[in-house]
Amino acid sequence: MNQAEKEEYLREYAILKNEGKPFFPYAVAKDSLMAVIVMIVIMLLALLFGAELGPKANPDSTTYVPRPDWYFFFLFEILRVMRNVPKFTGMAAIGVPTLCMIGLFLLPLYDRSPERLITRRPIALAAGLATIACIAYLTYAGAGTGSPNNAPNLPPPPGLTAAQRATFQAGEIVVGESGCEGCHLIGSNGNNGPGPPLTHVGSQREAAAIASTLKNPTEPMPSFSGLAKTSPKKFRDLVTFLSNLH
């Protein structure tokens, strides 16, 4: 901006300022009125439809799937993508969103164009559209992330009898009920970490070794020794399913 453009801008600004109304009390009154209306609408909706808080958390349950509110899906997706690099989890959760917000806050400092029309401010337009596109994509991806409590839905390996196929499918259901896919990748389902992928665990370990690992796992994996005592059939079905993954 040269000196002539700056002087012209200041003259136009002075004229518009003289023709306008002061921020207080006009703008303050309008903002206060709108805030009151929004609060009344929220209270009416809460009274009419109630506020769903869900059941109390049960620390013994392995079937609960924690999910953030929709406006945090983008951050949820960032954390899911970065789950395999634990040392960068803090940066993904705090650093990346904070740097993006700082970049938007500093936009007036590095975009000094006097233009008010957004199409004539390419830096501001590009920054705004890129931010919206990134958040929209991450929100969509985070909303579509499958639940770790879904069964892997893998076809039984060839050569099994009808009874063995039934046991394989029953073990697949136990995997879904136990939330194994929250930490393990099985086929194309689940999460690739922090636990190792189980797609070919049957070719890597014998059934006895798999059963021993399930009963005495490495933290933070929960132990299945309780399941082996209370529901031995489910435990055998689980071991059979995993041992047939080749």
Backbone as CSV, one residue per row, in Angstrom:
resi,resn,N_x,N_y,N_z,CA_x,CA_y,CA_z,C_x,C_y,C_z
1,MET,0.849,-1.186,0.000,0.000,0.000,0.000,0.890,1.243,0.000
2,ASN,0.722,2.067,-1.027,1.506,3.295,-1.086,0.837,4.396,-0.260
3,GLN,1.489,5.552,-0.208,0.996,6.635,0.629,-0.353,7.162,0.160
4,ALA,-0.544,7.265,-1.170,-1.814,7.767,-1.700,-2.974,6.838,-1.344
5,GLU,-2.735,5.535,-1.484,-3.788,4.573,-1.140,-4.101,4.619,0.347
6,LYS,-3.064,4.782,1.166,-3.278,4.857,2.601,-4.110,6.079,2.977
7,GLU,-3.793,7.237,2.372,-4.553,8.457,2.675,-6.006,8.328,2.214
8,GLU,-6.202,7.730,1.054,-7.573,7.544,0.571,-8.362,6.621,1.498
9,TYR,-7.713,5.572,1.969,-8.375,4.644,2.893,-8.748,5.342,4.195
10,LEU,-7.846,6.184,4.730,-8.130,6.887,5.973,-9.275,7.870,5.807
11,ARG,-9.352,8.539,4.647,-10.460,9.462,4.411,-11.794,8.718,4.360
12,GLU,-11.815,7.612,3.618,-13.052,6.828,3.536,-13.450,6.283,4.897
13,TYR,-12.456,5.854,5.668,-12.738,5.312,6.999,-13.317,6.402,7.908
14,ALA,-12.772,7.628,7.833,-13.271,8.724,8.676,-14.708,9.072,8.314
15,ILE,-15.014,9.073,7.013,-16.381,9.395,6.577,-17.370,8.336,7.076
16,LEU,-17.027,7.070,6.882,-17.913,5.996,7.321,-18.074,5.979,8.839
17,LYS,-16.998,6.299,9.542,-17.077,6.325,10.995,-18.008,7.420,11.484
18,ASN,-17.966,8.562,10.855,-18.849,9.663,11.244,-20.305,9.371,10.930
19,GLU,-20.537,8.614,9.849,-21.908,8.282,9.471,-22.477,7.132,10.282
20,GLY,-21.628,6.328,10.906,-22.087,5.157,11.628,-22.495,5.452,13.054
21,LYS,-22.764,4.359,13.807,-23.165,4.454,15.204,-22.070,3.847,16.074
22,PRO,-21.928,4.332,17.296,-20.875,3.818,18.172,-21.145,2.374,18.585
23,PHE,-20.064,1.686,18.911,-20.180,0.285,19.321,-21.027,0.152,20.584
24,PHE,-20.831,1.054,21.523,-21.637,1.065,22.749,-22.564,2.263,22.719
25,PRO,-23.864,2.091,22.873,-24.517,0.853,23.315,-25.171,0.035,22.189
26,TYR,-25.060,0.497,20.921,-25.860,-0.135,19.864,-25.448,-1.587,19.616
27,ALA,-24.175,-1.817,19.285,-23.737,-3.173,18.979,-23.795,-4.065,20.218
28,VAL,-23.442,-3.499,21.383,-23.488,-4.275,22.621,-24.912,-4.721,22.926
29,ALA,-25.867,-3.853,22.708,-27.270,-4.199,22.971,-27.745,-5.306,22.037
30,LYS,-27.386,-5.217,20.759,-27.791,-6.258,19.813,-27.153,-7.601,20.149
31,ASP,-25.856,-7.584,20.466,-25.186,-8.835,20.818,-25.768,-9.434,22.093
32,SER,-26.082,-8.593,23.069,-26.654,-9.088,24.319,-28.035,-9.696,24.083
33,LEU,-28.832,-9.035,23.255,-30.162,-9.555,22.946,-30.071,-10.915,22.250
34,MET,-29.171,-11.034,21.287,-29.015,-12.312,20.581,-28.512,-13.405,21.517
35,ALA,-27.611,-13.052,22.439,-27.120,-14.041,23.394,-28.244,-14.551,24.295
36,VAL,-29.117,-13.646,24.714,-30.254,-14.045,25.549,-31.192,-14.966,24.769
37,ILE,-31.437,-14.638,23.498,-32.317,-15.475,22.664,-31.739,-16.876,22.511
38,VAL,-30.438,-16.969,22.250,-29.796,-18.278,22.096,-29.897,-19.085,23.381
39,MET,-29.662,-18.463,24.522,-29.757,-19.171,25.799,-31.173,-19.656,26.049
40,ILE,-32.179,-18.832,25.726,-33.575,-19.240,25.920,-33.908,-20.438,25.032
41,VAL,-33.447,-20.412,23.772,-33.705,-21.530,22.862,-33.065,-22.812,23.379
42,ILE,-31.822,-22.723,23.869,-31.137,-23.908,24.402,-31.870,-24.457,25.624
43,MET,-32.322,-23.570,26.514,-33.042,-24.028,27.703,-34.375,-24.660,27.328
44,LEU,-35.086,-24.099,26.353,-36.352,-24.685,25.916,-36.137,-26.063,25.296
45,LEU,-35.096,-26.197,24.478,-34.809,-27.496,23.877,-34.459,-28.531,24.941
46,ALA,-33.692,-28.107,25.969,-33.344,-29.029,27.050,-34.573,-29.444,27.846
47,LEU,-35.506,-28.504,28.059,-36.722,-28.829,28.804,-37.659,-29.724,27.995
48,LEU,-37.730,-29.498,26.693,-38.655,-30.261,25.853,-38.130,-31.646,25.522
49,PHE,-36.836,-31.728,25.186,-36.280,-32.990,24.706,-35.324,-33.644,25.699
50,GLY,-34.918,-32.913,26.720,-33.996,-33.474,27.689,-32.564,-33.464,27.181
51,ALA,-31.639,-33.699,28.098,-30.215,-33.742,27.772,-29.727,-35.168,27.965
52,GLU,-29.353,-35.838,26.881,-28.909,-37.223,26.939,-27.468,-37.281,27.420
53,LEU,-27.276,-37.806,28.621,-25.937,-37.917,29.190,-25.379,-39.323,29.062
54,GLY,-26.255,-40.303,28.784,-25.798,-41.676,28.650,-25.620,-42.340,30.001
55,PRO,-25.389,-43.645,30.012,-25.206,-44.360,31.281,-23.870,-44.018,31.924
56,LYS,-23.764,-44.341,33.205,-22.511,-44.114,33.917,-21.419,-45.025,33.360
57,ALA,-20.200,-44.511,33.355,-19.078,-45.287,32.821,-18.812,-46.505,33.693
58,ASN,-18.599,-47.640,33.030,-18.289,-48.886,33.720,-16.851,-49.274,33.383
59,PRO,-15.919,-49.153,34.333,-14.511,-49.450,34.021,-14.253,-50.917,33.710
60,ASP,-15.195,-51.800,34.054,-15.010,-53.229,33.787,-15.479,-53.631,32.394
61,SER,-16.144,-52.711,31.696,-16.683,-53.049,30.380,-15.623,-52.833,29.303
62,THR,-15.552,-53.796,28.395,-14.638,-53.666,27.252,-15.400,-53.428,25.959
63,THR,-16.706,-53.220,26.069,-17.526,-53.060,24.860,-17.875,-51.600,24.591
64,TYR,-17.590,-50.711,25.544,-17.935,-49.308,25.347,-16.967,-48.668,24.355
65,VAL,-17.508,-47.930,23.412,-16.691,-47.271,22.395,-16.753,-45.768,22.622
66,PRO,-15.706,-45.173,23.171,-15.736,-43.727,23.385,-15.670,-42.986,22.063
67,ARG,-16.574,-42.039,21.882,-16.607,-41.241,20.662,-16.773,-39.777,21.053
68,PRO,-16.043,-38.879,20.418,-16.186,-37.458,20.745,-17.441,-36.881,20.113
69,ASP,-17.809,-35.680,20.518,-18.878,-34.967,19.845,-18.453,-34.640,18.417
70,TRP,-19.439,-34.391,17.562,-19.152,-34.269,16.134,-18.155,-33.148,15.833
71,TYR,-18.170,-32.083,16.619,-17.283,-30.959,16.326,-15.842,-31.240,16.756
72,PHE,-15.584,-32.397,17.379,-14.223,-32.814,17.699,-13.766,-33.977,16.827
73,PHE,-14.567,-34.353,15.827,-14.186,-35.484,14.978,-12.877,-35.224,14.238
74,PHE,-12.622,-33.978,13.852,-11.384,-33.682,13.125,-10.163,-33.943,14.004
75,LEU,-10.239,-33.562,15.270,-9.131,-33.828,16.194,-9.029,-35.322,16.508
76,PHE,-10.165,-35.973,16.611,-10.194,-37.420,16.819,-9.502,-38.140,15.671
77,GLU,-9.717,-37.683,14.448,-9.096,-38.313,13.288,-7.596,-38.062,13.265
78,ILE,-7.164,-36.855,13.664,-5.729,-36.574,13.733,-5.049,-37.522,14.719
79,LEU,-5.660,-37.715,15.875,-5.094,-38.629,16.866,-5.079,-40.063,16.347
80,ARG,-6.106,-40.456,15.621,-6.160,-41.820,15.088,-5.069,-42.049,14.050
81,VAL,-4.816,-41.020,13.225,-3.769,-41.148,12.214,-2.393,-41.224,12.863
82,MET,-2.202,-40.499,13.966,-0.904,-40.425,14.616,-0.715,-41.491,15.691
83,ARG,-1.652,-42.449,15.807,-1.577,-43.409,16.911,-0.334,-44.281,16.845
84,ASN,0.220,-44.479,15.646,1.383,-45.351,15.521,2.689,-44.639,15.867
85,VAL,2.622,-43.341,16.111,3.822,-42.577,16.476,3.539,-41.895,17.815
86,PRO,3.620,-42.641,18.929,3.220,-42.092,20.227,3.938,-40.810,20.608
87,LYS,5.202,-40.661,20.204,5.940,-39.471,20.623,5.417,-38.200,19.971
88,PHE,4.637,-38.338,18.888,4.051,-37.173,18.233,2.585,-36.977,18.592
89,THR,2.062,-37.789,19.522,0.650,-37.675,19.864,0.334,-36.316,20.473
90,GLY,1.209,-35.841,21.364,0.993,-34.527,21.965,0.995,-33.416,20.939
91,MET,1.914,-33.509,19.978,1.951,-32.509,18.920,0.684,-32.550,18.086
92,ALA,0.178,-33.759,17.809,-1.040,-33.891,17.004,-2.248,-33.345,17.744
93,ALA,-2.305,-33.583,19.063,-3.471,-33.171,19.838,-3.462,-31.689,20.173
94,ILE,-2.288,-31.141,20.428,-2.207,-29.753,20.890,-1.480,-28.864,19.890
95,GLY,-0.353,-29.343,19.383,0.490,-28.487,18.555,-0.132,-28.113,17.228
96,VAL,-0.642,-29.107,16.475,-1.177,-28.824,15.134,-2.385,-27.890,15.191
97,PRO,-3.432,-28.170,15.996,-4.549,-27.224,16.059,-4.138,-25.841,16.546
98,THR,-3.206,-25.801,17.513,-2.776,-24.501,18.036,-2.034,-23.704,16.979
99,LEU,-1.148,-24.347,16.230,-0.421,-23.645,15.171,-1.370,-23.141,14.089
100,CYS,-2.378,-23.933,13.766,-3.360,-23.491,12.761,-4.138,-22.272,13.250
101,MET,-4.540,-22.300,14.534,-5.272,-21.151,15.068,-4.387,-19.916,15.133
102,ILE,-3.124,-20.089,15.511,-2.204,-18.952,15.543,-2.019,-18.389,14.140
103,GLY,-1.920,-19.276,13.143,-1.796,-18.812,11.767,-2.982,-17.985,11.319
104,LEU,-4.193,-18.385,11.739,-5.383,-17.603,11.385,-5.416,-16.270,12.136
105,PHE,-5.017,-16.289,13.415,-5.008,-15.049,14.187,-4.002,-14.038,13.630
106,LEU,-2.883,-14.545,13.093,-1.851,-13.653,12.561,-2.097,-13.276,11.100
107,LEU,-3.197,-13.749,10.541,-3.484,-13.459,9.134,-3.481,-11.963,8.814
108,PRO,-4.056,-11.101,9.673,-4.006,-9.667,9.345,-2.594,-9.095,9.302
109,LEU,-1.616,-9.766,9.935,-0.256,-9.241,9.964,0.516,-9.555,8.688
110,TYR,0.263,-10.739,8.096,0.999,-11.063,6.871,0.162,-10.908,5.613
111,ASP,-1.117,-10.561,5.773,-1.934,-10.188,4.621,-2.367,-8.736,4.826
112,ARG,-1.563,-7.812,4.290,-1.773,-6.380,4.534,-2.545,-5.697,3.422
113,SER,-3.244,-6.464,2.624,-3.977,-5.873,1.504,-5.120,-4.992,2.013
114,PRO,-5.298,-3.799,1.426,-6.402,-2.928,1.849,-7.746,-3.346,1.267
115,GLU,-7.748,-4.337,0.389,-8.983,-4.764,-0.251,-9.924,-5.404,0.758
116,ARG,-11.221,-5.089,0.637,-12.229,-5.702,1.483,-12.925,-6.860,0.780
117,LEU,-12.888,-6.877,-0.527,-13.502,-7.955,-1.287,-12.635,-9.196,-1.177
118,ILE,-13.229,-10.297,-0.717,-12.450,-11.489,-0.415,-11.795,-12.070,-1.663
119,THR,-12.423,-11.918,-2.819,-11.837,-12.462,-4.049,-10.577,-11.721,-4.456
120,ARG,-10.350,-10.552,-3.903,-9.138,-9.790,-4.199,-8.085,-9.943,-3.100
121,ARG,-8.315,-10.865,-2.194,-7.345,-11.144,-1.135,-6.990,-12.633,-1.202
122,PRO,-6.114,-12.998,-2.112,-5.848,-14.433,-2.347,-5.275,-15.161,-1.137
123,ILE,-4.438,-14.479,-0.327,-3.839,-15.159,0.826,-4.910,-15.505,1.855
124,ALA,-5.752,-14.527,2.171,-6.820,-14.780,3.136,-7.801,-15.818,2.604
125,LEU,-8.139,-15.728,1.322,-9.074,-16.685,0.728,-8.500,-18.100,0.752
126,ALA,-7.217,-18.233,0.373,-6.593,-19.562,0.354,-6.490,-20.136,1.760
127,ALA,-6.113,-19.299,2.741,-5.994,-19.782,4.117,-7.343,-20.234,4.668
128,GLY,-8.377,-19.446,4.408,-9.702,-19.801,4.901,-10.241,-21.068,4.266
129,LEU,-10.127,-21.176,2.936,-10.636,-22.360,2.244,-9.847,-23.613,2.623
130,ALA,-8.520,-23.475,2.767,-7.705,-24.636,3.148,-8.085,-25.127,4.542
131,THR,-8.305,-24.196,5.476,-8.701,-24.587,6.825,-10.045,-25.291,6.833
132,ILE,-11.011,-24.711,6.107,-12.345,-25.324,6.044,-12.278,-26.706,5.405
133,ALA,-11.510,-26.832,4.319,-11.405,-28.120,3.626,-10.762,-29.181,4.512
134,CYS,-9.690,-28.815,5.221,-9.014,-29.778,6.096,-9.921,-30.241,7.229
135,ILE,-10.576,-29.291,7.889,-11.458,-29.659,9.000,-12.632,-30.487,8.503
136,ALA,-13.195,-30.120,7.336,-14.325,-30.872,6.790,-13.926,-32.308,6.454
137,TYR,-12.764,-32.473,5.821,-12.319,-33.822,5.459,-12.030,-34.665,6.695
138,LEU,-11.313,-34.076,7.665,-10.992,-34.822,8.881,-12.254,-35.151,9.677
139,THR,-13.227,-34.247,9.678,-14.495,-34.516,10.355,-15.228,-35.671,9.690
140,TYR,-15.261,-35.663,8.363,-15.917,-36.744,7.620,-15.215,-38.081,7.871
141,ALA,-13.880,-38.064,7.830,-13.134,-39.302,8.048,-13.310,-39.804,9.480
142,GLY,-13.285,-38.889,10.448,-13.462,-39.285,11.839,-14.859,-39.823,12.121
143,ALA,-15.875,-39.244,11.462,-17.243,-39.711,11.665,-17.449,-41.094,11.069
144,GLY,-16.684,-41.431,10.022,-16.852,-42.721,9.365,-15.953,-43.807,9.891
145,THR,-15.185,-43.534,10.943,-14.298,-44.552,11.507,-15.118,-45.662,12.141
146,GLY,-14.827,-46.869,11.773,-15.580,-48.005,12.273,-15.368,-48.246,13.751
147,SER,-16.336,-48.902,14.357,-16.257,-49.222,15.776,-15.364,-50.437,15.987
148,PRO,-14.529,-50.426,17.031,-13.710,-51.604,17.325,-14.526,-52.775,17.839
149,ASN,-15.815,-52.576,18.076,-16.670,-53.653,18.554,-17.393,-54.376,17.427
150,ASN,-17.087,-54.014,16.173,-17.658,-54.740,15.050,-16.830,-55.983,14.769
151,ALA,-17.490,-57.055,14.402,-16.777,-58.282,14.050,-15.974,-58.060,12.773
152,PRO,-14.811,-58.698,12.639,-13.973,-58.485,11.454,-14.625,-58.911,10.145
153,ASN,-15.600,-59.835,10.212,-16.301,-60.321,9.012,-15.332,-60.903,7.988
154,LEU,-14.462,-61.779,8.433,-13.528,-62.460,7.538,-14.123,-63.788,7.090
155,PRO,-13.896,-64.193,5.856,-14.389,-65.500,5.413,-13.595,-66.615,6.072
156,PRO,-14.242,-67.711,6.453,-13.503,-68.839,7.052,-12.483,-69.378,6.059
157,PRO,-11.329,-69.801,6.544,-10.319,-70.368,5.642,-10.823,-71.662,5.001
158,PRO,-10.377,-71.969,3.805,-10.835,-73.202,3.135,-10.352,-74.446,3.882
159,GLY,-11.091,-75.520,3.715,-10.707,-76.787,4.313,-11.305,-77.059,5.664
160,LEU,-12.086,-76.120,6.215,-12.696,-76.332,7.525,-14.021,-77.075,7.370
161,THR,-14.335,-77.866,8.377,-15.629,-78.530,8.408,-16.711,-77.533,8.823
162,ALA,-17.949,-77.972,8.744,-19.057,-77.095,9.124,-18.948,-76.688,10.584
163,ALA,-18.583,-77.632,11.447,-18.436,-77.322,12.875,-17.284,-76.356,13.108
164,GLN,-16.188,-76.531,12.386,-15.042,-75.634,12.540,-15.361,-74.232,12.028
165,ARG,-16.138,-74.159,10.950,-16.545,-72.838,10.448,-17.440,-72.127,11.457
166,ALA,-18.327,-72.886,12.096,-19.193,-72.291,13.117,-18.368,-71.773,14.294
167,THR,-17.359,-72.554,14.699,-16.482,-72.108,15.788,-15.692,-70.869,15.374
168,PHE,-15.226,-70.831,14.127,-14.492,-69.678,13.608,-15.357,-68.426,13.661
169,GLN,-16.605,-68.547,13.220,-17.504,-67.390,13.223,-17.881,-66.980,14.640
170,ALA,-18.012,-67.959,15.551,-18.297,-67.614,16.948,-17.134,-66.866,17.578
171,GLY,-15.903,-67.294,17.263,-14.729,-66.576,17.763,-14.626,-65.182,17.192
172,GLU,-15.075,-65.014,15.950,-15.084,-63.687,15.332,-16.003,-62.743,16.091
173,ILE,-17.131,-63.276,16.562,-18.064,-62.459,17.352,-17.437,-62.070,18.687
174,VAL,-16.694,-62.985,19.295,-16.022,-62.684,20.566,-15.000,-61.565,20.376
175,VAL,-14.303,-61.571,19.239,-13.348,-60.500,18.938,-14.057,-59.149,18.917
176,GLY,-15.241,-59.110,18.255,-15.992,-57.865,18.207,-16.486,-57.432,19.563
177,GLU,-16.977,-58.388,20.369,-17.484,-58.053,21.700,-16.374,-57.577,22.639
178,SER,-15.172,-58.062,22.427,-14.046,-57.729,23.314,-13.349,-56.430,22.925
179,GLY,-13.683,-55.866,21.781,-13.041,-54.619,21.373,-11.597,-54.771,20.948
180,CYS,-11.231,-55.963,20.437,-9.835,-56.206,20.049,-9.373,-55.268,18.933
181,GLU,-10.312,-54.879,18.071,-9.935,-54.051,16.926,-9.659,-52.603,17.313
182,GLY,-9.866,-52.276,18.580,-9.479,-50.951,19.031,-7.978,-50.759,19.039
183,CYS,-7.225,-51.878,19.153,-5.761,-51.804,19.198,-5.080,-52.678,18.158
184,HIS,-5.830,-53.556,17.491,-5.237,-54.496,16.541,-5.912,-54.371,15.182
185,LEU,-5.142,-54.645,14.162,-5.653,-54.678,12.788,-5.887,-56.132,12.405
186,ILE,-7.113,-56.428,11.961,-7.467,-57.774,11.509,-8.039,-57.649,10.111
187,GLY,-7.280,-58.070,9.113,-7.691,-57.851,7.734,-7.663,-56.370,7.413
188,SER,-8.790,-55.851,6.955,-8.900,-54.413,6.658,-9.658,-53.673,7.750
189,ASN,-9.964,-54.329,8.860,-10.721,-53.720,9.952,-9.825,-53.487,11.157
190,GLY,-10.226,-52.533,11.975,-9.493,-52.258,13.204,-8.433,-51.192,13.042
191,ASN,-7.642,-51.045,14.080,-6.600,-50.028,14.138,-5.221,-50.683,14.141
192,ASN,-4.333,-50.120,13.378,-2.974,-50.655,13.269,-2.116,-50.128,14.411
193,GLY,-2.448,-50.509,15.612,-1.703,-50.092,16.781,-2.619,-49.614,17.881
194,PRO,-2.114,-49.570,19.101,-0.717,-49.841,19.486,-0.334,-51.316,19.504
195,GLY,-1.317,-52.215,19.408,-1.006,-53.635,19.373,-0.589,-54.083,17.980
196,PRO,0.070,-55.246,17.868,0.514,-55.730,16.556,-0.674,-56.187,15.712
197,PRO,-0.543,-56.196,14.401,-1.621,-56.712,13.544,-1.810,-58.206,13.758
198,LEU,-3.058,-58.645,13.682,-3.388,-60.050,13.913,-3.855,-60.757,12.652
199,THR,-3.666,-60.136,11.508,-4.181,-60.704,10.269,-3.603,-62.085,9.990
200,HIS,-2.332,-62.305,10.336,-1.671,-63.596,10.072,-1.104,-64.201,11.355
201,VAL,-1.771,-63.926,12.481,-1.226,-64.405,13.749,-1.241,-65.928,13.830
202,GLY,-2.167,-66.580,13.123,-2.226,-68.035,13.164,-1.031,-68.714,12.540
203,SER,-0.396,-68.049,11.582,0.805,-68.611,10.965,2.068,-68.243,11.733
204,GLN,1.940,-67.398,12.736,3.091,-66.967,13.514,3.167,-67.653,14.873
205,ARG,2.004,-68.054,15.406,1.982,-68.674,16.722,1.017,-69.849,16.731
206,GLU,1.338,-70.822,17.561,0.455,-71.966,17.753,-0.731,-71.557,18.644
207,ALA,-1.777,-72.394,18.615,-2.975,-72.094,19.399,-2.658,-72.004,20.883
208,ALA,-1.761,-72.883,21.378,-1.417,-72.855,22.803,-0.708,-71.556,23.172
209,ALA,0.146,-71.067,22.295,0.853,-69.814,22.563,-0.117,-68.625,22.529
210,ILE,-1.082,-68.675,21.622,-2.084,-67.601,21.554,-2.914,-67.590,22.836
211,ALA,-3.320,-68.769,23.298,-4.102,-68.846,24.531,-3.298,-68.331,25.716
212,SER,-2.016,-68.664,25.769,-1.173,-68.200,26.875,-1.025,-66.679,26.851
213,THR,-0.877,-66.119,25.639,-0.742,-64.665,25.528,-2.034,-63.968,25.935
214,LEU,-3.175,-64.542,25.584,-4.453,-63.946,25.959,-4.639,-63.934,27.477
215,LYS,-4.166,-64.970,28.146,-4.310,-65.036,29.600,-3.279,-64.169,30.321
216,ASN,-2.085,-64.052,29.753,-1.017,-63.267,30.391,-0.426,-62.295,29.371
217,PRO,-1.189,-61.275,28.992,-0.718,-60.354,27.955,0.239,-59.310,28.499
218,THR,0.825,-58.594,27.566,1.667,-57.453,27.916,0.797,-56.209,28.009
219,GLU,0.986,-55.430,29.050,0.209,-54.188,29.196,0.425,-53.278,27.991
220,PRO,-0.592,-52.524,27.604,-1.877,-52.282,28.274,-3.000,-53.219,27.848
221,MET,-2.694,-54.303,27.153,-3.730,-55.244,26.735,-4.368,-55.900,27.948
222,PRO,-5.710,-55.960,28.020,-6.370,-56.601,29.159,-6.223,-58.118,29.095
223,SER,-6.291,-58.750,30.240,-6.173,-60.204,30.320,-7.524,-60.864,30.040
224,PHE,-7.481,-62.006,29.351,-8.679,-62.782,29.053,-8.784,-63.997,29.980
225,SER,-8.028,-63.987,31.061,-8.105,-65.114,31.995,-9.485,-65.199,32.634
226,GLY,-10.112,-64.059,32.869,-11.469,-64.059,33.421,-12.458,-64.682,32.461
227,LEU,-12.317,-64.361,31.173,-13.189,-64.965,30.169,-12.975,-66.465,30.102
228,ALA,-11.713,-66.922,30.241,-11.421,-68.366,30.203,-12.086,-69.099,31.356
229,LYS,-12.276,-68.417,32.496,-12.892,-69.064,33.654,-14.411,-68.998,33.578
230,THR,-14.946,-67.829,33.231,-16.402,-67.661,33.234,-17.066,-68.214,31.981
231,SER,-16.413,-68.102,30.832,-16.980,-68.584,29.570,-15.895,-69.319,28.786
232,PRO,-15.570,-70.532,29.205,-14.490,-71.257,28.519,-14.777,-71.515,27.052
233,LYS,-16.061,-71.693,26.684,-16.374,-71.915,25.266,-16.032,-70.680,24.438
234,LYS,-16.405,-69.491,24.940,-16.067,-68.262,24.218,-14.558,-68.118,24.083
235,PHE,-13.835,-68.466,25.139,-12.381,-68.353,25.080,-11.809,-69.311,24.046
236,ARG,-12.328,-70.547,23.999,-11.851,-71.498,22.989,-12.198,-71.039,21.583
237,ASP,-13.393,-70.450,21.429,-13.778,-69.932,20.107,-12.832,-68.808,19.679
238,LEU,-12.465,-67.950,20.630,-11.540,-66.855,20.330,-10.182,-67.394,19.906
239,VAL,-9.664,-68.369,20.634,-8.365,-68.960,20.301,-8.429,-69.651,18.938
240,THR,-9.539,-70.338,18.677,-9.679,-71.017,17.389,-9.711,-70.018,16.235
241,PHE,-10.437,-68.933,16.430,-10.493,-67.910,15.380,-9.113,-67.350,15.088
242,LEU,-8.389,-66.953,16.130,-7.061,-66.350,15.928,-6.072,-67.344,15.352
243,SER,-6.154,-68.591,15.774,-5.198,-69.579,15.273,-5.463,-69.953,13.824
244,ASN,-6.634,-69.605,13.291,-6.942,-69.892,11.881,-6.706,-68.691,10.978
245,LEU,-6.121,-67.632,11.517,-5.790,-66.463,10.691,-4.407,-66.666,10.084
246,HIS,-4.375,-67.003,8.789,-3.108,-67.265,8.120,-2.895,-66.277,6.965
